[in-house]
């Protein structure tokens, strides 16, 4: 199952929340640019639903992009 490693990472990060802060996840299509197609999720269920929908589009003959899923950093250090 392609979701097992991702699910483990999401659950581990959610369990290790700093001070009870919400852990958000950003999902970016690999073929996007300028922020097109970016999705934000706050739970494993939302991530799984979005990616499952993308797999279904592919099975129906569509050509959805691959996705990058990473923990959202709300206040990154920009240099």
matplotlib code that plots the C-alpha trace (Angstrom):
import matplotlib.pyplot as plt

x = [0.0, 1.6, 0.1, 1.6, 4.9, 3.1, 0.4, 3.1, 4.9, 1.7, 0.6, 4.1, 4.2, 0.7, 1.4, 4.5, 2.8, 4.6, 2.4, -0.7, -0.3, -2.1, 0.0, -0.9, 0.3, 0.9, 0.3, 1.9, 1.5, 4.9, 4.0, 2.6, 4.1, 3.3, 1.2, -1.2, -2.9, -1.5, -3.7, -3.5, -4.7, -4.9, -5.6, -4.5, -8.1, -8.0, -4.6, -5.8, -9.1, -7.3, -4.6, -7.2, -9.2, -6.1, -5.5, -9.1, -8.7, -5.6, -7.6, -10.3, -7.9, -6.9, -3.3, -3.1, 0.3, 2.4, 2.3, 4.8, 3.4, 5.2, 4.6, 3.6, 6.0, 4.0, 6.9, 9.9, 13.3, 13.8, 17.3]
y = [0.0, 3.3, 5.2, 3.2, 5.2, 8.5, 7.5, 6.6, 10.0, 11.9, 10.1, 10.4, 14.2, 14.7, 12.8, 15.0, 18.3, 21.2, 22.7, 21.3, 23.3, 22.0, 20.1, 21.0, 19.3, 20.8, 18.8, 20.1, 18.6, 17.8, 19.5, 22.7, 26.1, 29.5, 27.7, 26.1, 23.0, 23.3, 21.8, 22.1, 19.3, 19.0, 15.3, 12.0, 11.4, 14.6, 13.6, 10.1, 11.3, 13.8, 11.3, 8.5, 10.8, 11.4, 7.7, 7.2, 9.9, 8.0, 4.7, 6.4, 7.4, 10.8, 11.9, 13.4, 14.6, 12.9, 14.7, 16.0, 15.8, 17.6, 19.1, 22.7, 25.2, 28.2, 30.5, 29.4, 31.0, 32.7, 33.8]
z = [0.0, -1.1, 1.9, 4.8, 5.1, 4.7, 7.2, 9.8, 9.3, 9.6, 12.7, 14.3, 13.6, 14.9, 18.1, 18.7, 18.4, 20.1, 22.8, 21.2, 18.0, 15.0, 12.5, 8.9, 5.8, 2.4, -0.8, -4.0, -7.5, -9.0, -12.3, -10.8, -10.6, -9.0, -6.3, -8.7, -7.3, -3.7, -1.0, 2.7, 5.0, 8.8, 9.1, 7.7, 6.5, 4.4, 2.9, 2.1, 0.6, -1.7, -2.9, -3.3, -5.6, -7.6, -8.0, -9.1, -11.8, -13.1, -13.2, -15.1, -17.8, -16.5, -16.1, -12.6, -11.4, -8.7, -5.4, -2.8, 0.8, 3.5, 6.9, 6.7, 8.3, 9.4, 10.1, 8.1, 8.3, 5.0, 4.0]

ax = plt.figure().add_subplot(projection="3d")
ax.plot(x, y, z, "-o")
ax.set_aspect("equal")
plt.show()
